[in-house]
């Protein structure tokens, strides 16, 4: 896909779903970013923070609140 068509598609998606929130490699990468920015898991959970399931958290986020498309995260 050409760069022009790719940018045009992202623009259409951003209009449809409000705004591009984040450029990401995966849904899990976005979830990790959210957790690191919003929560202090180590303080909240201690050593249990190492067992936090980012993949499950990402699944919950993308059920209804966010959309991941071509490396970009959009809010529904």
URFEN-V660468 format. One record per residue. N is the residue number from 1. RES is the residue in one letter. BURIAL is 1 if it has 24 or more other C-alpha atoms within 12 Angstrom, else 0. Layout:
N:RES:BURIAL, N:RES:BURIAL
This chain:
1:X:0, 2:X:0, 3:X:0, 4:X:0, 5:X:0, 6:X:0, 7:X:0, 8:X:0, 9:X:0, 10:X:1, 11:X:0, 12:X:0, 13:X:1, 14:X:1, 15:X:0, 16:X:0, 17:X:0, 18:X:0, 19:X:0, 20:X:1, 21:X:1, 22:X:1, 23:X:0, 24:X:0, 25:X:0, 26:X:0, 27:X:1, 28:X:1, 29:X:1, 30:X:1, 31:X:1, 32:X:1, 33:X:0, 34:X:0, 35:X:0, 36:X:0, 37:X:0, 38:X:0, 39:X:0, 40:X:0, 41:X:0, 42:X:0, 43:X:0, 44:X:0, 45:X:0, 46:X:0, 47:X:0, 48:X:0, 49:X:0, 50:X:0, 51:X:0, 52:X:0, 53:X:0, 54:X:1, 55:X:0, 56:X:0, 57:X:0, 58:X:1, 59:X:0, 60:X:0, 61:X:1, 62:X:0, 63:X:0, 64:X:0, 65:X:0, 66:X:1, 67:X:1, 68:X:1, 69:X:1, 70:X:0, 71:X:0, 72:X:1, 73:X:1, 74:X:1, 75:X:0, 76:X:0
